[in-house]
């Protein structure tokens, strides 16, 4: 069953009376080459969690390499479709749930024990950032996350400092992972085609965060503050978000060799960590 074939996709639609829901970001991949890029990047050697299987095109490719695939699907209309398209696999389990409300730690523990898993997904554009944020902040037993996302979002997650794409989501990704764009995917390779191009992003989860910080929650408060008003200086952004006057904040930054007039997008993770530790020490 070639689920990358538009003809097959249409026949399944007709068989089950299925219509695409724009609000759920349902766009199904029609390229075997991109499927291979995703499965290769996932570096599968055991279990896989998939988010948003659609008709099961990526699910089938994952199931051919994995010991077990747990696929999380929100749209209950797709359950009979998936039962049909995945009928020749006995190592796939479909969980009808909202991934943002699911206890993923418990799910992984119940299905895979102490094994680290890979996560693979073709994420709806409208919910990409909340899902990625949750996957990283929960510190799941995951070795890598390979996702198809809007190209511009992938570029932001893998950006370098002092570029227009560098922002809070970049710092989040680079704190927990090594992000890299694996492939670019034009909109023409989907049914129905979205209005924007996509990219396959691999987030290789680090054994420990990229930088040491005295207070992780404070670290992300500093990052969020630094990018809260991109046109304003670091000094103004921090003072607007922390109860420290400008004179003290300026002195604090100068002591760690950071110019208060810089902007958040110019800072490295090490510099964000240094600011976090300085604010933490000042507040004690």
C-alpha positions as CSV (number, residue, x, y, z in Angstrom):
1,X,0.0,0.0,0.0
2,X,1.7,3.1,-1.2
3,X,0.3,5.9,1.0
4,X,2.5,8.5,-0.8
5,X,0.4,8.1,-3.9
6,X,-2.2,10.8,-4.3
7,X,-4.4,8.3,-6.1
8,X,-4.2,5.9,-3.1
9,X,-4.9,8.8,-0.7
10,X,-8.0,9.8,-2.7
11,X,-9.2,6.2,-2.8
12,X,-8.9,6.0,1.0
13,X,-10.7,9.3,1.4
14,X,-13.6,7.9,-0.8
15,X,-13.6,4.5,1.1
16,X,-14.0,6.2,4.5
17,X,-15.7,9.4,3.5
18,X,-12.8,11.3,5.0
19,X,-12.4,15.1,4.5
20,X,-9.3,17.0,5.5
21,X,-9.8,19.5,8.4
22,X,-7.8,22.6,7.8
23,X,-8.0,23.5,11.5
24,X,-6.1,20.3,12.4
25,X,-3.3,21.0,9.9
26,X,-3.9,17.8,8.0
27,X,-1.5,17.7,5.1
28,X,-0.2,14.2,4.0
29,X,3.2,13.6,2.6
30,X,3.6,12.1,-0.9
31,X,7.4,11.6,-1.0
32,X,9.2,8.3,-0.2
33,X,12.5,10.1,-0.3
34,X,11.4,12.4,2.6
35,X,10.1,9.4,4.5
36,X,13.5,7.9,4.2
37,X,15.2,11.1,5.4
38,X,12.9,11.1,8.5
39,X,13.5,7.5,9.4
40,X,17.2,7.7,8.8
41,X,17.5,10.8,11.0
42,X,15.5,9.1,13.8
43,X,18.3,6.6,14.1
44,X,15.8,3.9,15.2
45,X,17.1,1.0,17.3
46,X,14.1,0.3,19.5
47,X,10.9,2.1,20.1
48,X,9.3,5.2,18.5
49,X,6.6,7.6,19.6
50,X,4.9,9.2,16.6
51,X,2.7,12.3,16.8
52,X,-0.1,12.8,14.3
53,X,0.0,9.7,11.9
54,X,-2.6,11.0,9.5
55,X,-3.3,8.1,7.1
56,X,-0.2,6.2,8.4
57,X,2.4,6.9,5.7
58,X,5.2,7.7,8.2
59,X,3.8,5.1,10.6
60,X,4.4,2.3,8.1
61,X,8.0,3.5,7.4
62,X,8.7,3.7,11.1
63,X,7.2,0.3,11.8
64,X,9.4,-1.3,9.2
65,X,12.5,-0.3,11.3
66,X,11.2,-0.1,14.9
67,X,10.5,-2.8,17.5
68,X,7.3,-0.9,18.4
69,X,5.6,2.3,17.3
70,X,3.1,4.1,19.6
71,X,1.3,6.6,17.4
72,X,-0.7,9.4,19.0
73,X,-3.7,10.7,17.0
74,X,-6.1,13.4,18.1
75,X,-8.7,13.0,15.2
76,X,-10.9,10.0,16.1
77,X,-12.2,9.9,12.4
78,X,-8.7,8.6,11.5
79,X,-8.9,5.5,13.8
80,X,-10.7,3.2,11.3
81,X,-8.5,4.5,8.5
82,X,-5.4,3.7,10.4
83,X,-6.7,0.2,11.3
84,X,-7.1,-0.4,7.6
85,X,-3.7,1.1,6.4
86,X,-1.7,-0.5,9.2
87,X,-3.4,-3.9,9.2
88,X,-0.3,-5.7,8.1
89,X,1.8,-4.4,11.1
90,X,1.5,-6.0,14.5
91,X,4.0,-3.6,16.2
92,X,1.9,-0.5,16.0
93,X,-0.4,0.8,18.7
94,X,-2.7,3.9,18.1
95,X,-3.5,6.1,21.1
96,X,-6.4,8.4,20.5
97,X,-5.4,11.5,22.5
98,X,-4.2,15.1,22.5
99,X,-0.4,15.0,22.9
100,X,-0.5,18.2,24.9
101,X,-2.7,16.6,27.5
102,X,-1.2,13.1,27.6
103,X,1.2,12.0,30.3
104,X,4.0,11.1,28.0
105,X,6.4,10.0,30.8
106,X,3.9,7.4,31.9
107,X,3.1,6.3,28.4
108,X,6.8,5.8,27.5
109,X,7.4,4.0,30.8
110,X,4.4,1.7,30.3
111,X,5.2,0.9,26.7
112,X,9.0,0.9,26.6
113,X,10.2,0.5,30.2
114,X,13.5,2.1,30.8
115,X,14.4,2.3,27.1
116,X,15.1,5.6,25.4
117,X,12.9,6.2,22.4
118,X,12.8,8.3,19.3
119,X,10.0,10.7,18.6
120,X,8.9,11.4,15.0
121,X,6.1,13.6,13.7
122,X,4.7,15.6,10.9
123,X,3.5,18.4,13.1
124,X,0.5,20.8,12.3
125,X,2.0,24.2,11.9
126,X,-0.3,25.9,14.3
127,X,0.8,23.8,17.3
128,X,4.5,23.1,16.5
129,X,6.0,25.3,19.2
130,X,3.8,24.2,22.1
131,X,4.5,20.5,21.3
132,X,8.3,21.0,20.9
133,X,8.4,23.1,24.1
134,X,6.5,20.4,26.0
135,X,8.6,17.6,24.7
136,X,11.8,19.3,25.8
137,X,10.7,20.8,29.1
138,X,9.4,17.5,30.4
139,X,12.8,15.9,30.0
140,X,11.4,12.7,28.6
141,X,13.6,9.6,28.1
142,X,14.1,10.5,24.4
143,X,17.3,10.3,22.3
144,X,16.1,12.4,19.4
145,X,13.1,14.2,18.0
146,X,12.6,14.3,14.3
147,X,9.8,16.5,13.1
148,X,8.4,17.9,9.9
149,X,7.6,21.6,10.6
150,X,7.1,24.8,8.7
151,X,10.4,25.8,7.1
152,X,10.6,29.1,8.8
153,X,10.0,27.5,12.2
154,X,12.8,25.0,11.6
155,X,15.1,27.8,10.7
156,X,14.3,29.6,13.9
157,X,15.0,26.5,16.0
158,X,18.4,25.9,14.4
159,X,19.4,29.6,14.1
160,X,22.7,31.1,15.2
161,X,23.1,34.2,17.4
162,X,23.0,37.7,15.7
163,X,20.6,36.5,12.9
164,X,17.0,37.5,12.4
165,X,15.8,33.9,13.1
166,X,17.5,33.6,16.5
167,X,15.0,33.8,19.4
168,X,13.7,32.3,22.6
169,X,12.7,29.0,20.9
170,X,16.3,28.7,19.5
171,X,17.7,29.0,23.0
172,X,15.3,26.4,24.3
173,X,16.2,24.0,21.5
174,X,19.9,24.5,21.8
175,X,19.8,24.2,25.6
176,X,18.4,20.7,25.5
177,X,19.4,19.5,22.0
178,X,21.7,19.8,19.0
179,X,19.2,21.0,16.3
180,X,19.9,20.5,12.6
181,X,17.8,20.8,9.4
182,X,17.9,17.4,7.6
183,X,15.8,18.2,4.5
184,X,13.7,21.0,2.9
185,X,10.3,19.9,1.7
186,X,8.4,21.9,-0.8
187,X,4.6,22.3,-0.4
188,X,4.0,20.4,-3.6
189,X,4.9,17.1,-1.8
190,X,1.8,17.2,0.3
191,X,-1.9,16.4,-0.2
192,X,-3.5,18.9,0.1
193,X,-0.6,21.2,-0.4
194,X,-0.1,23.8,2.4
195,X,0.6,27.4,1.6
196,X,4.2,27.3,2.9
197,X,7.2,25.0,2.5
198,X,8.3,22.6,5.3
199,X,11.6,21.2,6.6
200,X,12.6,18.1,8.5
201,X,14.3,19.1,11.7
202,X,16.3,16.7,13.9
203,X,16.7,17.6,17.6
204,X,19.4,15.3,19.0
205,X,18.8,15.3,22.8
206,X,21.9,16.1,24.8
207,X,22.8,13.9,27.8
208,X,22.9,17.1,29.9
209,X,22.0,20.7,29.0
210,X,24.4,22.7,26.8
211,X,25.3,25.1,29.7
212,X,25.3,24.8,33.5
213,X,22.9,27.3,35.2
214,X,22.2,27.9,38.9
215,X,18.5,28.1,38.3
216,X,16.9,26.6,35.2
217,X,13.6,28.4,35.6
218,X,15.3,31.7,36.1
219,X,17.4,31.0,33.0
220,X,14.3,30.7,30.8
221,X,12.9,33.8,32.5
222,X,16.0,35.7,31.4
223,X,15.8,34.4,27.9
224,X,12.1,35.3,27.6
225,X,12.8,38.8,29.0
226,X,15.7,39.4,26.6
227,X,13.5,38.7,23.6
228,X,10.4,40.4,24.9
229,X,11.1,43.6,22.9
230,X,13.6,42.8,20.2
231,X,14.2,46.5,19.4
232,X,15.1,47.5,22.9
233,X,18.4,47.0,24.6
234,X,19.2,44.1,26.9
235,X,19.3,46.5,29.9
236,X,15.8,47.8,29.2
237,X,14.3,44.3,28.6
238,X,15.8,42.9,31.8
239,X,14.8,45.9,33.9
240,X,11.2,45.6,32.6
241,X,11.0,42.0,33.8
242,X,13.1,41.9,37.0
243,X,12.9,44.1,40.1
244,X,16.4,45.5,39.7
245,X,17.0,49.2,38.9
246,X,18.9,50.2,35.8
247,X,22.0,51.3,37.6
248,X,22.4,47.9,39.4
249,X,21.4,45.9,36.4
250,X,23.9,47.8,34.3
251,X,26.7,47.2,36.8
252,X,25.7,43.5,37.0
253,X,26.0,43.1,33.2
254,X,29.3,45.0,33.0
255,X,30.8,42.7,35.8
256,X,30.3,39.7,33.5
257,X,31.6,41.6,30.4
258,X,28.3,42.0,28.7
259,X,27.5,45.5,27.2
260,X,24.1,46.6,28.6
261,X,23.3,48.1,25.2
262,X,23.4,44.8,23.4
263,X,20.2,43.1,22.3
264,X,19.0,39.6,23.2
265,X,19.6,38.1,19.8
266,X,23.3,38.7,20.0
267,X,23.8,36.6,23.2
268,X,25.2,33.1,23.3
269,X,23.8,30.4,25.6
270,X,26.9,30.9,27.9
271,X,26.1,34.6,28.2
272,X,22.4,33.9,29.0
273,X,23.7,31.5,31.7
274,X,26.1,34.1,33.1
275,X,23.3,36.7,33.3
276,X,21.1,34.1,35.1
277,X,23.8,33.3,37.7
278,X,24.5,37.1,38.2
279,X,20.8,37.9,38.7
280,X,20.5,34.9,41.0
281,X,23.4,36.0,43.1
282,X,22.2,39.6,43.2
283,X,18.7,38.5,44.5
284,X,20.0,36.3,47.3
